[in-house]
Amino acid sequence: MDPAVALVLSISCLLLFSLWRWSTTRQKLPPGPTPLPIIGNILQMDLKDISKSLTKFSKAYGPVFTLYFGTKPTVILHGYEAVKEALVDHGDEFSGRGSFPLFERINKGHGIGMSNGKPWKEMRRFSLMTLRNFGMGKRSIEERVQEEARCLVEELRKTNASPCDPTFILGCAPCNVICSVIFQKRFEYSDQNFIHFLKLLTEAFTILGSPWIQVCTNFPALIDYLPGSHNKFIKNMCFIQNFILEKIKEHQQSLDVNNPRDFIDCFLIKMEQEKHNEQSEFTLENLKIAAFDLFIGGTDSISSTVRYGLLLLLKHPEVTVKLQQEIERVIGRNRSPCMQDRSHMPYTDAVIHEILRFINMGPTNAPRAVTHDVKFRNYLIPKGTTVLPSLTSALHDDKQFPNPERFDPGHFLDKNGNFKKTDYFLAFSTGKRVCVGEGLARMELFLLLTTILQNFKLKPLVEPKDISITPVFGGMSSVPPPYQLCFIPI
């Protein structure tokens, strides 16, 4: 047979097989747009703003629908009710981690973020317990955050009220908090190793938000065979893991089981307690990856949120005035803010919640997967199917949050000015896979923002009406546009 004819026949058979398989699978799954062979629905989506595309599809197919990212189906949950019903009411069934090929190659199923089953449950339970234990050694986590907030203020004073881009300085603070929590060490902002470390992190997150990474996620075979920025991402992540591994080795030499100093010490003690258990998940590899997961989850997201928050305050100076009045009334200027203050500061609490709601840092959350065949809203979702919850659909619900595209702390205040909770606030996701570092993140945002505003007035370089707050979308996350401001000492 002529080679060209054979090639055409092979491709035709492959396409027919793909169409048959899709047709069979789609009969059971929720409805959705017809996918193209091989590439699925990718051409029908804006990879720079996936959340916007999901909202468009939901209007045509309802709150639960199916999209094909490449050849594999993904069930989309759109709207608070669908997200809550799946992730909370059917929490166990929807508690799996969906495919994320790049991180799978880096983490190999270990740690917290990309693990499943028993390993995930063990690592998550331990990490939650350790992060909630504010008494590691002689210093609580709150004290570590307060120390970093004071260091941040001193660094901001060095700008001498001159225009500055706050990206680097605001990136140092949450990175140092995580360093302190994981291996009891913070770095000077001028430390060259620390600067290099932050550069690698920033570079990695920039790559992660690129359309190319979305392509690699949907066609994982490309990761192993094609050049591209994904290789730089993997290299940077491996460098960070090796850095953590060196810290683990140092801790092994200086460990005092009666005085755990940080996360690594607590894990090493647990390893020693379970050394005779051959099935134990407490291994050096799991320690390395769990610490890495906390590092990745607790650096860029917090720095971007604080940076975006300051931009919103520049845009809305009337909000800043009310914030600083409340800080002056409750805290004053003679002591550092503490977490006990938050219950007496409803407006500040509302502003932080509104920042998180408005910026919607992770619009679609990390992919989930169903742990076994599940019947959901009269559809059959097979075991292992990827599920993507749209957090935007809850955070920007126009019935719960009138004019959701508008920044308004009143979304979280009742008529008497008291803080108002809402189940629609899913900034940290919900269900079994809710962000493991939520408590630490809330603490950092409150202490860092209040400490900054206690010590500085924020001065924009242009009129508030001319400030752009339009996010820069990068794949599955959004970050603030570049800007400069002046920190004027009070």
N, C-alpha and C positions, 0 to 999 in steps of 0.2 A: 504493500500500500504506500502511496505517495506520502512522505513525511508531513507535507502541508495539510493534506486531507486528514491524516491521523490527528494532527494538532487541532484542527477545526472540530473534528468529531469528539475529541477529548474535552475541549472547552464546552461544547454544546451539552455533552453528558453531565458535566459538572454543574452547568447552569440549570439544567432540568432537574438534577438531583436537589440542588439548593432550593429551587422553587417548590418541589414536592415536599421537602422537609419543612419549609416555612409554612406551606399551606396546611400541613398536618398539625404543626405546633400551634398555629394561630387560631385554629378552631377552638382551642381550649382557653387561650389567653384573652385578656381584655382587648377591645377593639383598638385600632390605630391606623395610621396612614400605611398604604401599601409600600413595602420596602423594595428596593432594587436589589438584584442579585449581588452578592459579595459586599457591597457598601451599605446596604440597608437604607436607613432614612437620613444619613449624614448630610446629603446635599440639601435636605429640606430644613436644616438647622443652622443657626448662627453659632458657631463654635466659640465665638468671643463673648457671647451672652446667651448661654444655654437656657437660663431661667426664663428669659423673654420668649424663647421658642416654645418652652413647655407650656407657658400661659396661653399661647396661641393655639396649641394643639388641644388643650383642655376645653377650650370653647367649642371645638368641633367634636370631641370624643368623650367628654365628661371628665370626672375627677380621677378615674382609674383607667389608664390606657397603656398601650404597648408601643414602644419604639424599638427599632433595630439599630444599634450602634455597631455597624459591621454585620456579621452573620448571626450574632447572638441577641435574643430578645431581652429588653429591659422594661419592667413594669414601672410606670410612673404614678406616684401618688401626689395628687394636686388638690389643695384645700385642706384646712385644718381637720375636718371630720374624717377624711380618708387617711390622712397621716396618723391621726390619733387612733383610729380604729385598727390600723395595721400595727403600728409600733408600740402601742400601749395595750389595747384590748387583746391583740394577738402577739404580744411581745416576744414570747419564746419562738414562735414560728418565723418571725421576721428579725431575729437577732443575729443572723449570720453576716459575715463580712463579704461583700461583693468583690468581684475581681478588680484588682488594681495592679496590672502587670509590673509596672516599674518598681513599686514597693515590694511586691512579692519576690522579685529578684534580689532585693536588698535585705529584706527581713526574713525571707524563707519560712514564713509561717510562725515565727517566734514573736515574743513581745505582746503588746496590747492591741495595737491598731489593726494588724492584718491577720491575727490568729483567730481560730474558731474552736468550738467545742470546749473540752476540758482545759486545754492550755489557756484559752482566752479567759474562761471563768476564773481560773486560779490567778492569772496575772492581773486581771481587772480588780478582783476582790482585794488582793494584796496592795495594789497601788492606791485604791480608794482609801483603804484603812491607813496606809502610811501618810498620804497627803492630808487626811483628816486629823492625824495625830499631830497637834501643834506643839508637842513637847519633845521633839527629837533632840536628844542631848540637852544642853542648857539653854538653847535658843529656840523660840517658837518660829513657825513660818511667818507669822505676822511681823515679828521683830525683824526678820530678814528683809521683808518687803519694805518696812519702814526705813531701814538702813539704806536700802537702794534708792528710795524716794528722796532721802536727804542728799545722797551722792548726786542724784540727778539734778537737784536744785543747785548744788554747788557748780556743777558742770554748765548749767544754763546761765549762771551768773557770769561765767567766763566769756559769754558772748557779748557782754558789755552793752546790752540793749541794742545791738546792731542787727540788721537783717540776717537771718540765717535759715537754712533748710534744716528742719528738725529731724529728718529721717534717721541719720546716724545716731544722734544722741538718744532719741526715743527708742532706737533698736537696742542700744546697750543695756538699758534698764531691765526690761523683761528677760533678756538673755542672761544677765547677771543673777536675777532672781532664780531662774532655773538652775544655773550653775551652783548657787548656794544651796538649793534644795537637794540637788542630786549629789554633788560632791563637796559641799561646804566650802566653796571658794568663790569669791567674786574677783573681778579683774578691774584694774584701773582703765579708764576709757582710752588712755594713751598707750596701753600695752599693745605692742606690735603683734604678738600672737593672737590676742583677743580681736584686734582689728582684722587680721587675716581670717580668723574664725567667722566673724560676722560677715565678711565679704563672701565667703563660701556659702553661708546660709542665704544671704540676699540673692546671690547668683542662682542658687538652687531653686528658690521660690519663684524667681522670675521665669526660669525655664519651665517650672511646673505649670505656670499659668499660660504657657504658649499654646497656640493651636496645634503645633507639631506633637506635643505631648498627648493631646486629645486623640490624634491620629494613632500614635503608638499604643494608647490604651485600648483602642478599638481593633487594632491589628497588631497584636503583641509579637508576631513573628518578625516584624520590622526591627524590634529592639535588638535582636541577636544578629541581624544580618546587614543592617544599613547604618552608615555613619549619621551623626546628627547630634543635636544638643542633649538628647537623652543620655548619651555616654558621659557628657560632662556632669549631668545631674547625678548619675550613679557614682561617678568618681568623687564628687563633693560629699555625697552621703556616706560613702565608705570611709572617707577621711574623718568625718565626724564620729563614726562608729569606732574607728581605731583610736581616736583621741579619748573617747569614753572608756575603751578597753584599757588604756594605759592608766587612767584614773582608778579603775577597778583593781588593777595590780598593785598600785600604791596603797589602796585601802586594805588589801589583804595583808600587807606587811604591818600596818599600824592599827588594825582592828581591835577595839575594846568592846567585848560583848555586853559589858555593863553600862556602856555609855555610847550608844549609837549617835553618830554625828549628822547623818543625812540618809537619803534614800538608799545609796549603795550599801552603807553599813547595815541598815535594816534588812536588806535583801541577803547580804552575806550571812547574817545571823540566822535567817530563815533557812538558807542553804545548809548551814551546819546542823540545824535541828532536824533536817530531813535527809541527811547524808546516807542513811541506811535504807531509804525508800527508793528502790530502783525506778519507780514510776513517777518520781517527783518531777514537777515542772520547774523547780527552782534550781536552774543551772546557770553557768556563766554566760552561755549564749542568750538565754532568756533575760538575764540581767542586762546584758549589753543592749539588747534590742528594746527592752522596756524603758530603760533610761533614754535611749535614742528617741523613742516615741514621745516621751514626755518633753524632750528637748524640742522636737519638731513641732509638736502641738502647742507649746507654750511660749514660743518666741515671736515669730512673724505675726501671728494672729493678734497678740496683745499690742505689739508696737504699732501695727497698722490701725488698730482700733483707737488707741490713744492719739495717733497722728490725725486720723479722720475726725475724732472728737474735737480736737483743737481747731481744725478747719471749720467745723460746724459752728463752734463758738465764735470764731472770727466773723462768720457769716451772720450770726444772730447775736449781736452784742447785748441786746436786752436780756437774753438768757444768761449770758456771762455775768451781768450785773446782779441778777437774782441769786445766782450760784454763789458769788463772792460775798453777798450779804448774808446768806445762810451760813457760810463757812465762818465768817467773822462772828456771827451771833452764837454759834454752837461751839466752835473750836477756838476762835481767837487767833493770836499770832505767837503765843508764848509756848506752845507745845505742838508736837506732831499729831496729825490726825490718826485715829485708831478705829478699828472696826465697830466698837461700841457706839461711835458717833453716828453711824449710818441710820440707826433706828430713830434718831432725832432730826434727821435731815431728809424729809420726804421729797423736797424739790431736787436735791442732788441725786437721790436714788432714781427719781423719774427721768432726769436728764441722761444718766448713764444707760438706763433701759432704752430710752428713745434713741440714743446713739447706736446701740446694738441693733435695735429694730430697723432703724433707718438705713444704716450702711449694709446690713444683711451680708456679713462677711463671707459666709459659706452658703450661697443661695440654694444649693441642692443637697448639701450634706454629703458625706462619703457614701459610696454605694453600699447597700445592704444586700442580703441574699436570704431566701427562705430556707430553713433548715430541713424541711421535708415537704412533701406534697401538701398543699393547703388550699381549701376552698375558701375563696374570699369574694364576697359580693357576687355569688353565683358563677364565678370564674374559677378554673382550676389552674393554680400556679405550681408548676413542677418544682421539685427539690432542686436547689442550686440556682434557680432563676435570680438574676440581678434585679434589685428593687431600688428605685431612686426617689426618695421623698423630697418634694419641693418645699423647703422651709420658707421661701419667699411667699408662697401662697397663703401661709398663715400670718407671717409678719407684716404683710401688706394687704391683709383682708380689709376691704373698705367698709364693712359693717362693724367690725371690731375696732378699727382705727380709721375714723373719718378722715378723708383726704390723706391717704397713706403715703403719698409721694411728698408730703410736706413734713418738715422737721418740726415737731410740736411735743414738748414734754407733757402737755396736757393729756396726751394719750394714756398716761400712767398716773393721773391725778383725779381724785373725785371732786365733787363740787365744793368740798370743804378744804381742799388743798392737801388731803392725805394721800399717801401713796396707794395706788390701786393695782392689785395683781390681776393678771389675766392668763388663762391657759394657752392663749394664742402666742405667747412669748416663747418661741422655740429657737432662740438664738444659739443655744447649746444643744439643739436637737432634743429628742425625748425617747423614752422607752429604755430597753436594756442596753443600748449602745450610746446613751447620752454621754456627752463629753466627760471623761474621767477627771479632767482638771478644771471643771466648772467652778468649784469652790475657790480654788487658787486664782483663777482668772477674775472672778468677781472681786476678790480681795485686792488684786493688783490694780484693777481699773479704778476702784474707789480710792485707794490710798495714793496712787500716782497722780490722778487728776486733781484730787483735793489738795494735795501738797503743792502741785504746780500753781494752782489758782490761789492758794494761801500766800504765795510768795511773789507772784508776778501778775501784772496786767498784760493782756495779749493785745499787741498792736499790729494790725494788718498793713500791708504796703499799698493796698488800693482800697477804695471805698467798699464797704460790705456788699453793696448791690452788685459790684463787679466781680465778686469772688465766685469762682466756679466750684461747685460741690459735686459735679457729675463724676461718678466713679470710673476708674479705668478697669474694665473687665479683663480678666485673664483666666479663660477656661471656666473652672468651677468656683472661682473666688473673685472678689472685687476689692480694689484698693483705691485710696484717695489719689487725686491728681497731684502732681508736684506743686509745692507752694513754699513761700517764705513768710516769716513773721518776726516781730521783735518781742523779746521777753523783757518787760520793763519792771525792775524790782519795786516792790511796794514798800 
